[in-house]
Amino acid sequence: MPRLKPQPSATDQLVVSGYTVPLYHCGALVVGSGAAGLRSAVEMKRRGVDVSIISQSAWGGTSACSGSDKQTLHTANTKDQGDDFQEMAGCIGAGGAMDEDTAYIEAVGSIRAMASLQYLGLPLPQDQSGGTLRYQTDHDEVGRATSCGPRTSRLMVKVLAEEAIRLEVPFFNQTTAVKILTQQQGTQSRVVGLLALQVRCRTQKNPYGLVLFQCPALVLAAGGPGEMYRDSVFPNGCFGTLGLALEAGIELVNITENQFGIGTRREGFPWNLSGTYVQVIPHIYSVDEQGGEHHFLADYYRTTQEMASNIFRKGYQWPFHATRMLDFKSSLLDLAVVRENQKGRRVFMDFNRNPQAIPGDLPFSLQRLDDDVYHYLSNAGASQKQPIDRLRHMNPLAIELYKRYKKDITAAPLEFAVNHQHMNGGINVDTWGRSNLAGVYAVGEAAGTHGVTRPGGAALNAGQVFGTRVAEHIAADKAARHFSTSAVEVPAVAAVAALETLLDTSSRHGVNDIRQQVQARMSDHAGILCTASSVASARRDAELLNQSIRRHGIAYRRHSEAARVLQWQQMALASEAVLAALDYFIANNGGSRGARAICDPQGDAQPDSALGPMPELRFRSERVEDKQEQLVVKLDNEEFHIRPQSIRRFDRDAKTFFERDWPAWLTGAIYDLNH
Ligand SMILES: Cc1cc2nc3c(=O)[nH]c(=O)nc-3n(C[C@H](O)[C@H](O)[C@H](O)COP(=O)(O)OP(=O)(O)OC[C@H]3O[C@@H](n4cnc5c(N)ncnc54)[C@H](O)[C@@H]3O)c2cc1C
């Protein structure tokens, strides 16, 4: 990763509630230095916006630190004979609850996103004619995905960071956003700045390291809420800004929608076990407390061939999907893993053993696999005897990757679980990335632009496309070209007072117990299997926790812990928001879609296992009408308000006409600035 330039010195300071606080001014402030935040910063700077970046950790977050077997970038124009944007938009939004205009924008914008990354030096693989090599990922119908290998998004961060440094975008590292500062302007509230915490600017007169930014435009690009779940494949320390946004009156959308799938947890080395890790078909088993080994998949799949083929399919059907628990499909595997963990057993993948046979059936053989699986492995030349040899043949880097983190999968099995990997929902934005709070935008995983499902790689693409659009909008809105003249002092005093109320050395709550409560509650009650009663009671418990935090604050030992305390308080709030939305959805007869099965004895779908039907897992099917709606969540007076919102439509038949449409571009009318 490139070396950052020293951060600029503060030209001003403000005395707020007795603290002497450095004050910076900029036209636009980007919170987060992942692929999405860096993209928006670079694009703004190129357009003459005075932009700065703050980041909790310059090379932290999911773009820089996480991966999968391959990190995938979803692109247009790489389908065999070119692509059709409408068709591609259809695939992006196929899971439902996604705005149709957003899906189209992501499809059209992906060409520019990819080409500009290549221009910046992203080494995407090509054929001899310059075509991008591509493949098909989950939730897509054709090969629109491409990859530079397991570190694609890290390389995206690298090339974008190099560009940001070249363009001299001021960068404030180890700086955590904690409060959005707003001011009422007429009937409208709008952002005027941000309060952040930076350990390095702590002084006797500023023991918490408070730092103020005055900015008329704020771009939230702080990623997803990785810390919300105990079982998580996010890198450590990913909090996102959902709680921060809620406190500022910003609406969230689709926060009931996530991706869960198998991977190694972040306590060790967080990584998705998709792609070749499972396509080589390792043996999967569990171990109980006494050390006894269990061939638990034999309780779920009927034949060795069925089990082995579904292990393979986790390679490209990676996220759990309720419907794939039916008919002995691949999500039965996720279910089986979760149930083993619930029994207190640990689950492993062994690359030195082929899958054990289902009792009474034929042994595993590469010749006895479902057609799609057999053909894939034959085409790949993966005929080696053991899974580890097939992996060495198909993707040797996959072995090296774990070795780097002191896991030698050639010698020992790998423990894994079903983990939270992505939040599809987030801040409710329009087609320019604008939130409902004037001046505040959201991009990347912070924004709730995905629907119920998304094609693999669509997250990275969305961050690039909307990072650019947000920059275009802010540049067109001249407000961000000049330092804000709005005073931050009044909202800063209120923000500091809230911080002082929260930080209470004598509080009964500590960061560790809040983390433990929130994460356990979310993993145990809002994972892949949900019931109406367990979600409702989890919601009540989350509400009680937040009430108690408001009353008693959170304890801390050192001033330097203030940022983490605030992040956990905001995470507790965000988790209540998710549970409130999920509770509302289930109470209003919402069915199982995407990442969650809504289990209900009256449900119309029932998964079967090799041992027979599983009535305890009977679930409600998805209702078609839910595909046309999203749930919007807003915090008002400490209460969550939830309302359904119809998805925005896109007129597939509308045609552009050059002379008619050019003036809107020339005058900036396309940016809808008066809205
Ligand atoms: C294991 C795994 C595999 C994945 N594979 C794929 C894939 O193959 N293809 C795909 O498209 N997507 C994939 N995703 C999802 C994708 O990686 C993320 O959605 C994407 O990288 C998010 O980028 P971002 O820029 O929005 O956020 P991030 O990259 O998470 O960056 C967030 C930034 O915000 C900063 N930050 C956070 N909070 C604060 C704060 N309060 N104040 C200041 N700074 C803050 C962080 O330090 C970081 O710099 C995967 C995710 C995981 C976990």
The ligand as an ORCA input file, in Angstrom:
! r2SCAN-3c Opt
* xyz 0 1
  C     -15.177    -12.069      2.861
  C     -15.815    -11.109      1.915
  C     -15.771    -11.348      0.555
  C     -16.352    -10.469     -0.334
  N     -16.279    -10.724     -1.668
  C     -16.797     -9.837     -2.530
  C     -16.645    -10.026     -3.930
  O     -16.045    -10.997     -4.376
  N     -17.183     -9.086     -4.755
  C     -17.886     -7.988     -4.276
  O     -18.372     -7.175     -5.069
  N     -18.023     -7.798     -2.951
  C     -17.488     -8.671     -2.088
  N     -17.621     -8.445     -0.742
  C     -18.255     -7.194     -0.302
  C     -17.326     -6.009     -0.610
  O     -15.997     -6.399     -0.364
  C     -17.688     -4.797      0.224
  O     -19.056     -4.519      0.111
  C     -16.894     -3.595     -0.238
  O     -15.506     -3.854     -0.222
  C     -17.211     -2.405      0.642
  O     -16.413     -1.327      0.223
  P     -16.591      0.066      0.927
  O     -15.609      0.982      0.330
  O     -18.013      0.440      0.918
  O     -16.245     -0.202      2.466
  P     -14.900     -0.752      3.131
  O     -13.961     -1.288      2.168
  O     -15.324     -1.625      4.257
  O     -14.247      0.553      3.716
  C     -14.790      1.211      4.819
  C     -13.828      2.303      5.228
  O     -14.449      3.112      6.216
  C     -13.577      3.298      7.316
  N     -14.442      3.542      8.472
  C     -15.360      2.713      9.013
  N     -16.020      3.332     10.012
  C     -15.510      4.578     10.089
  C     -15.763      5.702     10.906
  N     -16.712      5.706     11.851
  N     -15.012      6.818     10.722
  C     -14.048      6.856      9.772
  N     -13.781      5.815      8.962
  C     -14.499      4.716      9.115
  C     -12.725      2.054      7.347
  O     -11.504      2.271      7.990
  C     -12.540      1.797      5.838
  O     -11.497      2.612      5.353
  C     -17.020     -9.315      0.162
  C     -17.061     -9.055      1.531
  C     -16.458     -9.942      2.415
  C     -16.507     -9.651      3.888
*
